[in-house]
Amino acid sequence: MLIAVPSDAPGGLDAVVSAHFGHCAAFTLVAVDDGKIGDVSTAEPPAHEQGGCMAPVMFLKQREVEALLSGGMGMRPLQGFQQVGIKVFHNSADGTVREAVQRYIDGKCDEFGEAQTCGGGSGHCGDDHHHHEPVVRKPVEGKADVQKDRAITIDYKLSDTEGNLIDSSETSAPLTFLHGHGNIVPGLEKELIGLEVGAQVVVKVPTADAYGERDEAKIFDVPKSQLPPDVKLGDMLRAQMEGGALVSLIVAELTDEVGRLDPNHPLAGKDLVFDVTIVKIEQAAPEELEHGHCH
């Protein structure tokens, strides 16, 4: 069985279990066979803003994860995991990934139910903030249009300029983001200002206002011995730089001796087309404004 555990950077058995399921720095993937811990790998989660609550669901399903250990989550992602066949178990204690997996092996992690969800089934994405209080958003006073500090929910389709579909809320979930805080690409964010619920717009975003140009000079080689033992071509790794900044790296090439790591965003160098419909506009909750993103 392959188990996923939300964890702090850089992941691994000795990493601290993350208190924030939806915005964890890494997923540590642990193979468990006959009650013993086997192979361990790490994976960088998808951007929460690009796919909403369902982004981590599809991300882990694609990696053939069978079980997730989490301290808390909203009903919506829980239902998503249940729909794709991933069992979610309640990890009720802090500590390391190793300790969490051992609790699961020892039968001390109960399967998630409505009582364990943040807000008891409120339906929001909710991370585990230990107090498990639901996010409460107030209606917008006055004109309810897209403005800074408002929680905006959209349906979307993301394509390249040739019409090839890259991502869609139809296969994940509507996207909720905090406007004016860089949660989405700047070229799209500025084009949504002033729109009201029900508005539909197609926005062509040039590379400079999306994920920028590719910079081939940033690609570098490292000895394979410095990479995770089970690293594979195309894996997304996360490295912590001096000063604590985290950088995402794609394994672009891999030989027996060397791994070539690419820090460019997968959509860097591309012009993008967003087909967006405004679904809901709310005033963001105070904790969302404090954290700079929607929960």
Beta strands, then each sheet from edge to edge (+ up, - down):
strand 1: 2-7
strand 2: 26-33
strand 3: 36-43
strand 4: 67-70
strand 5: 87-90
strand 6: 150-160
strand 7: 165-168
strand 8: 175-178
strand 9: 200-205
strand 10: 220-223
strand 11: 236-240
strand 12: 246-254
strand 13: 258-262
strand 14: 272-283
sheet 1: 3+ 2- 1+ 4+ 5+
sheet 2: 7+ 6- 8+
sheet 3: 7+ 6- 14+ 9-
sheet 4: 10+ 13- 12+ 11-
end
